[in-house]
Every structure is written in structure tokens, then in C-alpha cells.
Amino acid sequence: MKKLLCPQCKIAAMYLKNDLGERLLVYVLEGGEVVPKEEGVSMEGFDLTEVYCLGCSWHGSPKRLVKR
Ligand SMILES: [Zn+2]
């Protein structure tokens, strides 16, 4: 599955945040599925409805990412 990209800076590296402010590196796949960068890492407790770009200040719904 292809990774979707930040609508601003066009990179695929995103992260999630949890209530403690911790970050978890993820990608968003075509279709909107959020997956951890490292296979097998639990996303429990992280908010999957908002992703943050590692490359710029953009954040928002995974549905807003673009194909290129
Ligand atoms: Zn970005």
C-alpha cells in the first residue's frame, strides 16, 4: 500500500500524540489507515484522528493527506 503525504511539505513521516504528550511515529496508507512506522508497535492510547507532520507544522485528520 502506498503511503499518503503531508499536504504542505509532501513527506510521509507523521506522528501521533497521546494524553501524556508522547509521540509515536506512523505512516498513513492510501485508504486512510494509520500504521506504526515500526511493525508491531502498539498504538493503544494514541489519538488516531489527528496526525502531525514531522517535516512542518501541519497537523489534522489523516483523511486530509494527499497522494503526491
Ligand atoms: Zn509537512
PDB file of the backbone (N, CA, C, O) and the ligand in Angstrom, with CONECT records:
HET     ZN  A 101       1
ATOM      1  N   MET A   1       0.836  -1.203   0.000  1.00  0.00           N
ATOM      2  CA  MET A   1       0.000   0.000   0.000  1.00  0.00           C
ATOM      3  C   MET A   1       0.869   1.250   0.000  1.00  0.00           C
ATOM      4  O   MET A   1       1.865   1.329   0.718  1.00  0.00           O
ATOM      5  N   LYS A   2       0.479   2.219  -0.810  1.00  0.00           N
ATOM      6  CA  LYS A   2       1.253   3.460  -0.862  1.00  0.00           C
ATOM      7  C   LYS A   2       0.973   4.326   0.360  1.00  0.00           C
ATOM      8  O   LYS A   2      -0.123   4.321   0.920  1.00  0.00           O
ATOM      9  N   LYS A   3       2.006   5.069   0.752  1.00  0.00           N
ATOM     10  CA  LYS A   3       1.854   5.998   1.868  1.00  0.00           C
ATOM     11  C   LYS A   3       1.342   7.335   1.355  1.00  0.00           C
ATOM     12  O   LYS A   3       1.742   7.810   0.293  1.00  0.00           O
ATOM     13  N   LEU A   4       0.457   7.920   2.128  1.00  0.00           N
ATOM     14  CA  LEU A   4      -0.003   9.262   1.801  1.00  0.00           C
ATOM     15  C   LEU A   4       0.963  10.298   2.372  1.00  0.00           C
ATOM     16  O   LEU A   4       1.767  10.006   3.257  1.00  0.00           O
ATOM     17  N   LEU A   5       0.862  11.523   1.835  1.00  0.00           N
ATOM     18  CA  LEU A   5       1.850  12.556   2.140  1.00  0.00           C
ATOM     19  C   LEU A   5       1.211  13.784   2.775  1.00  0.00           C
ATOM     20  O   LEU A   5       0.018  14.044   2.623  1.00  0.00           O
ATOM     21  N   CYS A   6       2.035  14.517   3.481  1.00  0.00           N
ATOM     22  CA  CYS A   6       1.619  15.798   4.049  1.00  0.00           C
ATOM     23  C   CYS A   6       1.168  16.730   2.924  1.00  0.00           C
ATOM     24  O   CYS A   6       1.868  16.857   1.920  1.00  0.00           O
ATOM     25  N   PRO A   7       0.013  17.385   3.071  1.00  0.00           N
ATOM     26  CA  PRO A   7      -0.455  18.286   2.016  1.00  0.00           C
ATOM     27  C   PRO A   7       0.441  19.520   1.846  1.00  0.00           C
ATOM     28  O   PRO A   7       0.386  20.186   0.811  1.00  0.00           O
ATOM     29  N   GLN A   8       1.251  19.822   2.837  1.00  0.00           N
ATOM     30  CA  GLN A   8       2.121  21.005   2.744  1.00  0.00           C
ATOM     31  C   GLN A   8       3.518  20.672   2.239  1.00  0.00           C
ATOM     32  O   GLN A   8       3.976  21.254   1.256  1.00  0.00           O
ATOM     33  N   CYS A   9       4.205  19.735   2.908  1.00  0.00           N
ATOM     34  CA  CYS A   9       5.619  19.529   2.566  1.00  0.00           C
ATOM     35  C   CYS A   9       5.857  18.191   1.867  1.00  0.00           C
ATOM     36  O   CYS A   9       6.985  17.886   1.479  1.00  0.00           O
ATOM     37  N   LYS A  10       4.792  17.384   1.705  1.00  0.00           N
ATOM     38  CA  LYS A  10       4.856  16.180   0.873  1.00  0.00           C
ATOM     39  C   LYS A  10       5.827  15.110   1.382  1.00  0.00           C
ATOM     40  O   LYS A  10       6.475  14.426   0.589  1.00  0.00           O
ATOM     41  N   ILE A  11       5.923  14.970   2.705  1.00  0.00           N
ATOM     42  CA  ILE A  11       6.644  13.822   3.233  1.00  0.00           C
ATOM     43  C   ILE A  11       5.644  12.870   3.893  1.00  0.00           C
ATOM     44  O   ILE A  11       4.524  13.257   4.227  1.00  0.00           O
ATOM     45  N   ALA A  12       6.071  11.615   4.074  1.00  0.00           N
ATOM     46  CA  ALA A  12       5.161  10.593   4.602  1.00  0.00           C
ATOM     47  C   ALA A  12       5.303  10.402   6.111  1.00  0.00           C
ATOM     48  O   ALA A  12       4.463   9.751   6.733  1.00  0.00           O
ATOM     49  N   ALA A  13       6.350  10.959   6.701  1.00  0.00           N
ATOM     50  CA  ALA A  13       6.619  10.717   8.125  1.00  0.00           C
ATOM     51  C   ALA A  13       5.698  11.559   9.006  1.00  0.00           C
ATOM     52  O   ALA A  13       5.760  12.789   9.005  1.00  0.00           O
ATOM     53  N   MET A  14       4.851  10.869   9.751  1.00  0.00           N
ATOM     54  CA  MET A  14       3.872  11.515  10.623  1.00  0.00           C
ATOM     55  C   MET A  14       4.036  10.964  12.031  1.00  0.00           C
ATOM     56  O   MET A  14       4.686   9.939  12.233  1.00  0.00           O
ATOM     57  N   TYR A  15       3.448  11.643  12.993  1.00  0.00           N
ATOM     58  CA  TYR A  15       3.377  11.047  14.322  1.00  0.00           C
ATOM     59  C   TYR A  15       2.028  11.329  14.954  1.00  0.00           C
ATOM     60  O   TYR A  15       1.301  12.243  14.564  1.00  0.00           O
ATOM     61  N   LEU A  16       1.723  10.497  15.956  1.00  0.00           N
ATOM     62  CA  LEU A  16       0.515  10.652  16.758  1.00  0.00           C
ATOM     63  C   LEU A  16       0.929  11.164  18.128  1.00  0.00           C
ATOM     64  O   LEU A  16       2.097  11.078  18.509  1.00  0.00           O
ATOM     65  N   LYS A  17      -0.033  11.694  18.860  1.00  0.00           N
ATOM     66  CA  LYS A  17       0.218  12.071  20.254  1.00  0.00           C
ATOM     67  C   LYS A  17      -0.780  11.355  21.150  1.00  0.00           C
ATOM     68  O   LYS A  17      -1.881  11.012  20.720  1.00  0.00           O
ATOM     69  N   ASN A  18      -0.385  11.132  22.401  1.00  0.00           N
ATOM     70  CA  ASN A  18      -1.336  10.619  23.383  1.00  0.00           C
ATOM     71  C   ASN A  18      -1.540  11.673  24.474  1.00  0.00           C
ATOM     72  O   ASN A  18      -1.016  12.784  24.389  1.00  0.00           O
ATOM     73  N   ASP A  19      -2.302  11.304  25.486  1.00  0.00           N
ATOM     74  CA  ASP A  19      -2.643  12.261  26.547  1.00  0.00           C
ATOM     75  C   ASP A  19      -1.422  12.731  27.314  1.00  0.00           C
ATOM     76  O   ASP A  19      -1.444  13.807  27.913  1.00  0.00           O
ATOM     77  N   LEU A  20      -0.364  11.946  27.306  1.00  0.00           N
ATOM     78  CA  LEU A  20       0.856  12.299  28.032  1.00  0.00           C
ATOM     79  C   LEU A  20       1.779  13.172  27.185  1.00  0.00           C
ATOM     80  O   LEU A  20       2.826  13.621  27.649  1.00  0.00           O
ATOM     81  N   GLY A  21       1.371  13.405  25.930  1.00  0.00           N
ATOM     82  CA  GLY A  21       2.211  14.206  25.044  1.00  0.00           C
ATOM     83  C   GLY A  21       3.302  13.398  24.373  1.00  0.00           C
ATOM     84  O   GLY A  21       4.173  13.954  23.705  1.00  0.00           O
ATOM     85  N   GLU A  22       3.256  12.078  24.550  1.00  0.00           N
ATOM     86  CA  GLU A  22       4.250  11.217  23.888  1.00  0.00           C
ATOM     87  C   GLU A  22       3.946  11.129  22.403  1.00  0.00           C
ATOM     88  O   GLU A  22       2.801  11.292  21.981  1.00  0.00           O
ATOM     89  N   ARG A  23       4.984  10.870  21.614  1.00  0.00           N
ATOM     90  CA  ARG A  23       4.835  10.770  20.167  1.00  0.00           C
ATOM     91  C   ARG A  23       5.069   9.335  19.707  1.00  0.00           C
ATOM     92  O   ARG A  23       5.877   8.603  20.277  1.00  0.00           O
ATOM     93  N   LEU A  24       4.339   8.955  18.661  1.00  0.00           N
ATOM     94  CA  LEU A  24       4.532   7.649  18.036  1.00  0.00           C
ATOM     95  C   LEU A  24       4.617   7.861  16.526  1.00  0.00           C
ATOM     96  O   LEU A  24       3.706   8.418  15.914  1.00  0.00           O
ATOM     97  N   LEU A  25       5.717   7.410  15.939  1.00  0.00           N
ATOM     98  CA  LEU A  25       5.908   7.608  14.503  1.00  0.00           C
ATOM     99  C   LEU A  25       5.010   6.665  13.713  1.00  0.00           C
ATOM    100  O   LEU A  25       4.943   5.468  13.993  1.00  0.00           O
ATOM    101  N   VAL A  26       4.326   7.220  12.729  1.00  0.00           N
ATOM    102  CA  VAL A  26       3.379   6.447  11.911  1.00  0.00           C
ATOM    103  C   VAL A  26       3.454   6.881  10.451  1.00  0.00           C
ATOM    104  O   VAL A  26       4.036   7.908  10.102  1.00  0.00           O
ATOM    105  N   TYR A  27       2.842   6.053   9.626  1.00  0.00           N
ATOM    106  CA  TYR A  27       2.529   6.423   8.253  1.00  0.00           C
ATOM    107  C   TYR A  27       1.027   6.323   8.084  1.00  0.00           C
ATOM    108  O   TYR A  27       0.357   5.625   8.844  1.00  0.00           O
ATOM    109  N   VAL A  28       0.495   7.022   7.086  1.00  0.00           N
ATOM    110  CA  VAL A  28      -0.904   6.867   6.712  1.00  0.00           C
ATOM    111  C   VAL A  28      -0.935   6.268   5.311  1.00  0.00           C
ATOM    112  O   VAL A  28      -0.355   6.816   4.374  1.00  0.00           O
ATOM    113  N   LEU A  29      -1.620   5.137   5.183  1.00  0.00           N
ATOM    114  CA  LEU A  29      -1.690   4.447   3.901  1.00  0.00           C
ATOM    115  C   LEU A  29      -2.881   4.947   3.096  1.00  0.00           C
ATOM    116  O   LEU A  29      -3.830   5.511   3.640  1.00  0.00           O
ATOM    117  N   GLU A  30      -2.807   4.725   1.784  1.00  0.00           N
ATOM    118  CA  GLU A  30      -3.953   5.013   0.922  1.00  0.00           C
ATOM    119  C   GLU A  30      -5.164   4.309   1.505  1.00  0.00           C
ATOM    120  O   GLU A  30      -5.098   3.137   1.877  1.00  0.00           O
ATOM    121  N   GLY A  31      -6.263   5.028   1.580  1.00  0.00           N
ATOM    122  CA  GLY A  31      -7.432   4.490   2.238  1.00  0.00           C
ATOM    123  C   GLY A  31      -7.576   5.039   3.646  1.00  0.00           C
ATOM    124  O   GLY A  31      -8.617   4.874   4.282  1.00  0.00           O
ATOM    125  N   GLY A  32      -6.523   5.697   4.132  1.00  0.00           N
ATOM    126  CA  GLY A  32      -6.619   6.389   5.407  1.00  0.00           C
ATOM    127  C   GLY A  32      -6.202   5.595   6.622  1.00  0.00           C
ATOM    128  O   GLY A  32      -6.337   6.071   7.749  1.00  0.00           O
ATOM    129  N   GLU A  33      -5.692   4.382   6.410  1.00  0.00           N
ATOM    130  CA  GLU A  33      -5.284   3.565   7.552  1.00  0.00           C
ATOM    131  C   GLU A  33      -3.978   4.091   8.152  1.00  0.00           C
ATOM    132  O   GLU A  33      -2.998   4.310   7.441  1.00  0.00           O
ATOM    133  N   VAL A  34      -3.985   4.289   9.477  1.00  0.00           N
ATOM    134  CA  VAL A  34      -2.789   4.743  10.184  1.00  0.00           C
ATOM    135  C   VAL A  34      -2.036   3.516  10.696  1.00  0.00           C
ATOM    136  O   VAL A  34      -2.606   2.675  11.391  1.00  0.00           O
ATOM    137  N   VAL A  35      -0.747   3.419  10.347  1.00  0.00           N
ATOM    138  CA  VAL A  35       0.054   2.261  10.773  1.00  0.00           C
ATOM    139  C   VAL A  35       1.336   2.766  11.439  1.00  0.00           C
ATOM    140  O   VAL A  35       1.885   3.797  11.049  1.00  0.00           O
ATOM    141  N   PRO A  36       1.814   2.010  12.470  1.00  0.00           N
ATOM    142  CA  PRO A  36       3.065   2.428  13.113  1.00  0.00           C
ATOM    143  C   PRO A  36       4.250   2.266  12.175  1.00  0.00           C
ATOM    144  O   PRO A  36       4.282   1.339  11.366  1.00  0.00           O
ATOM    145  N   LYS A  37       5.228   3.165  12.280  1.00  0.00           N
ATOM    146  CA  LYS A  37       6.417   3.071  11.443  1.00  0.00           C
ATOM    147  C   LYS A  37       7.140   1.762  11.710  1.00  0.00           C
ATOM    148  O   LYS A  37       7.587   1.084  10.785  1.00  0.00           O
ATOM    149  N   GLU A  38       7.250   1.418  12.981  1.00  0.00           N
ATOM    150  CA  GLU A  38       7.896   0.156  13.340  1.00  0.00           C
ATOM    151  C   GLU A  38       6.836  -0.902  13.551  1.00  0.00           C
ATOM    152  O   GLU A  38       5.948  -0.762  14.393  1.00  0.00           O
ATOM    153  N   GLU A  39       6.944  -1.959  12.774  1.00  0.00           N
ATOM    154  CA  GLU A  39       5.950  -3.022  12.784  1.00  0.00           C
ATOM    155  C   GLU A  39       5.779  -3.595  14.191  1.00  0.00           C
ATOM    156  O   GLU A  39       6.753  -3.831  14.905  1.00  0.00           O
ATOM    157  N   GLY A  40       4.533  -3.811  14.566  1.00  0.00           N
ATOM    158  CA  GLY A  40       4.263  -4.469  15.833  1.00  0.00           C
ATOM    159  C   GLY A  40       4.161  -3.541  17.022  1.00  0.00           C
ATOM    160  O   GLY A  40       3.839  -3.994  18.121  1.00  0.00           O
ATOM    161  N   VAL A  41       4.423  -2.260  16.842  1.00  0.00           N
ATOM    162  CA  VAL A  41       4.314  -1.304  17.946  1.00  0.00           C
ATOM    163  C   VAL A  41       2.838  -0.993  18.206  1.00  0.00           C
ATOM    164  O   VAL A  41       2.067  -0.770  17.272  1.00  0.00           O
ATOM    165  N   SER A  42       2.460  -0.980  19.470  1.00  0.00           N
ATOM    166  CA  SER A  42       1.069  -0.710  19.825  1.00  0.00           C
ATOM    167  C   SER A  42       0.735   0.763  19.690  1.00  0.00           C
ATOM    168  O   SER A  42       1.520   1.629  20.076  1.00  0.00           O
ATOM    169  N   MET A  43      -0.443   1.040  19.136  1.00  0.00           N
ATOM    170  CA  MET A  43      -0.903   2.421  19.029  1.00  0.00           C
ATOM    171  C   MET A  43      -1.958   2.716  20.102  1.00  0.00           C
ATOM    172  O   MET A  43      -2.645   3.736  20.044  1.00  0.00           O
ATOM    173  N   GLU A  44      -2.074   1.821  21.068  1.00  0.00           N
ATOM    174  CA  GLU A  44      -3.080   1.994  22.107  1.00  0.00           C
ATOM    175  C   GLU A  44      -2.850   3.303  22.871  1.00  0.00           C
ATOM    176  O   GLU A  44      -1.723   3.627  23.247  1.00  0.00           O
ATOM    177  N   GLY A  45      -3.920   4.034  23.087  1.00  0.00           N
ATOM    178  CA  GLY A  45      -3.825   5.276  23.836  1.00  0.00           C
ATOM    179  C   GLY A  45      -3.511   6.490  22.980  1.00  0.00           C
ATOM    180  O   GLY A  45      -3.597   7.625  23.448  1.00  0.00           O
ATOM    181  N   PHE A  46      -3.145   6.252  21.723  1.00  0.00           N
ATOM    182  CA  PHE A  46      -2.844   7.378  20.834  1.00  0.00           C
ATOM    183  C   PHE A  46      -4.079   7.764  20.034  1.00  0.00           C
ATOM    184  O   PHE A  46      -4.892   6.916  19.664  1.00  0.00           O
ATOM    185  N   ASP A  47      -4.203   9.065  19.775  1.00  0.00           N
ATOM    186  CA  ASP A  47      -5.338   9.600  19.031  1.00  0.00           C
ATOM    187  C   ASP A  47      -5.106   9.422  17.535  1.00  0.00           C
ATOM    188  O   ASP A  47      -4.266  10.102  16.946  1.00  0.00           O
ATOM    189  N   LEU A  48      -5.853   8.507  16.927  1.00  0.00           N
ATOM    190  CA  LEU A  48      -5.674   8.201  15.503  1.00  0.00           C
ATOM    191  C   LEU A  48      -6.397   9.184  14.590  1.00  0.00           C
ATOM    192  O   LEU A  48      -6.277   9.103  13.368  1.00  0.00           O
ATOM    193  N   THR A  49      -7.140  10.105  15.176  1.00  0.00           N
ATOM    194  CA  THR A  49      -7.926  11.016  14.345  1.00  0.00           C
ATOM    195  C   THR A  49      -7.133  12.267  13.972  1.00  0.00           C
ATOM    196  O   THR A  49      -7.575  13.069  13.149  1.00  0.00           O
ATOM    197  N   GLU A  50      -5.953  12.425  14.587  1.00  0.00           N
ATOM    198  CA  GLU A  50      -5.137  13.598  14.270  1.00  0.00           C
ATOM    199  C   GLU A  50      -3.688  13.164  14.095  1.00  0.00           C
ATOM    200  O   GLU A  50      -3.095  12.567  14.992  1.00  0.00           O
ATOM    201  N   VAL A  51      -3.125  13.473  12.927  1.00  0.00           N
ATOM    202  CA  VAL A  51      -1.722  13.160  12.679  1.00  0.00           C
ATOM    203  C   VAL A  51      -0.931  14.460  12.540  1.00  0.00           C
ATOM    204  O   VAL A  51      -1.438  15.477  12.066  1.00  0.00           O
ATOM    205  N   TYR A  52       0.322  14.390  12.969  1.00  0.00           N
ATOM    206  CA  TYR A  52       1.216  15.554  12.955  1.00  0.00           C
ATOM    207  C   TYR A  52       2.367  15.263  12.006  1.00  0.00           C
ATOM    208  O   TYR A  52       2.955  14.182  12.045  1.00  0.00           O
ATOM    209  N   CYS A  53       2.686  16.222  11.160  1.00  0.00           N
ATOM    210  CA  CYS A  53       3.790  16.053  10.214  1.00  0.00           C
ATOM    211  C   CYS A  53       5.124  16.255  10.917  1.00  0.00           C
ATOM    212  O   CYS A  53       5.273  17.162  11.736  1.00  0.00           O
ATOM    213  N   LEU A  54       6.094  15.404  10.594  1.00  0.00           N
ATOM    214  CA  LEU A  54       7.435  15.545  11.162  1.00  0.00           C
ATOM    215  C   LEU A  54       8.223  16.660  10.479  1.00  0.00           C
ATOM    216  O   LEU A  54       9.187  17.181  11.040  1.00  0.00           O
ATOM    217  N   GLY A  55       7.811  17.021   9.272  1.00  0.00           N
ATOM    218  CA  GLY A  55       8.621  17.940   8.484  1.00  0.00           C
ATOM    219  C   GLY A  55       8.193  19.392   8.549  1.00  0.00           C
ATOM    220  O   GLY A  55       8.971  20.287   8.219  1.00  0.00           O
ATOM    221  N   CYS A  56       6.955  19.634   8.973  1.00  0.00           N
ATOM    222  CA  CYS A  56       6.471  21.015   9.036  1.00  0.00           C
ATOM    223  C   CYS A  56       5.437  21.095  10.144  1.00  0.00           C
ATOM    224  O   CYS A  56       5.297  20.171  10.944  1.00  0.00           O
ATOM    225  N   SER A  57       4.714  22.207  10.186  1.00  0.00           N
ATOM    226  CA  SER A  57       3.802  22.432  11.307  1.00  0.00           C
ATOM    227  C   SER A  57       2.404  21.880  11.050  1.00  0.00           C
ATOM    228  O   SER A  57       1.502  22.062  11.868  1.00  0.00           O
ATOM    229  N   TRP A  58       2.221  21.203   9.908  1.00  0.00           N
ATOM    230  CA  TRP A  58       0.876  20.737   9.575  1.00  0.00           C
ATOM    231  C   TRP A  58       0.406  19.625  10.519  1.00  0.00           C
ATOM    232  O   TRP A  58       1.181  18.745  10.891  1.00  0.00           O
ATOM    233  N   HIS A  59      -0.858  19.678  10.896  1.00  0.00           N
ATOM    234  CA  HIS A  59      -1.486  18.537  11.557  1.00  0.00           C
ATOM    235  C   HIS A  59      -2.968  18.569  11.248  1.00  0.00           C
ATOM    236  O   HIS A  59      -3.534  19.621  10.949  1.00  0.00           O
ATOM    237  N   GLY A  60      -3.588  17.402  11.324  1.00  0.00           N
ATOM    238  CA  GLY A  60      -5.011  17.338  11.015  1.00  0.00           C
ATOM    239  C   GLY A  60      -5.443  15.902  10.828  1.00  0.00           C
ATOM    240  O   GLY A  60      -4.728  14.961  11.174  1.00  0.00           O
ATOM    241  N   SER A  61      -6.639  15.760  10.269  1.00  0.00           N
ATOM    242  CA  SER A  61      -7.196  14.432  10.046  1.00  0.00           C
ATOM    243  C   SER A  61      -6.362  13.655   9.025  1.00  0.00           C
ATOM    244  O   SER A  61      -5.906  14.231   8.037  1.00  0.00           O
ATOM    245  N   PRO A  62      -6.156  12.340   9.257  1.00  0.00           N
ATOM    246  CA  PRO A  62      -5.459  11.524   8.264  1.00  0.00           C
ATOM    247  C   PRO A  62      -6.135  11.571   6.893  1.00  0.00           C
ATOM    248  O   PRO A  62      -5.495  11.316   5.872  1.00  0.00           O
ATOM    249  N   LYS A  63      -7.409  11.892   6.875  1.00  0.00           N
ATOM    250  CA  LYS A  63      -8.147  11.956   5.604  1.00  0.00           C
ATOM    251  C   LYS A  63      -7.681  13.128   4.736  1.00  0.00           C
ATOM    252  O   LYS A  63      -7.988  13.168   3.544  1.00  0.00           O
ATOM    253  N   ARG A  64      -6.963  14.059   5.303  1.00  0.00           N
ATOM    254  CA  ARG A  64      -6.543  15.232   4.553  1.00  0.00           C
ATOM    255  C   ARG A  64      -5.180  15.054   3.888  1.00  0.00           C
ATOM    256  O   ARG A  64      -4.726  15.947   3.174  1.00  0.00           O
ATOM    257  N   LEU A  65      -4.527  13.928   4.108  1.00  0.00           N
ATOM    258  CA  LEU A  65      -3.240  13.684   3.451  1.00  0.00           C
ATOM    259  C   LEU A  65      -3.468  13.462   1.963  1.00  0.00           C
ATOM    260  O   LEU A  65      -4.567  13.115   1.529  1.00  0.00           O
ATOM    261  N   VAL A  66      -2.404  13.671   1.192  1.00  0.00           N
ATOM    262  CA  VAL A  66      -2.527  13.603  -0.261  1.00  0.00           C
ATOM    263  C   VAL A  66      -1.631  12.505  -0.842  1.00  0.00           C
ATOM    264  O   VAL A  66      -0.717  12.007  -0.184  1.00  0.00           O
ATOM    265  N   LYS A  67      -1.928  12.141  -2.115  1.00  0.00           N
ATOM    266  CA  LYS A  67      -1.162  11.070  -2.757  1.00  0.00           C
ATOM    267  C   LYS A  67       0.189  11.552  -3.252  1.00  0.00           C
ATOM    268  O   LYS A  67       1.156  10.790  -3.253  1.00  0.00           O
ATOM    269  N   ARG A  68       0.268  12.798  -3.671  1.00  0.00           N
ATOM    270  CA  ARG A  68       1.560  13.356  -4.102  1.00  0.00           C
ATOM    271  C   ARG A  68       1.462  14.866  -4.166  1.00  0.00           C
ATOM    272  O   ARG A  68       2.438  15.535  -4.507  1.00  0.00           O
TER     273      ARG A  68
HETATM  274 ZN    ZN A 101       4.513  18.578   6.354  1.00  0.00          ZN2+
END
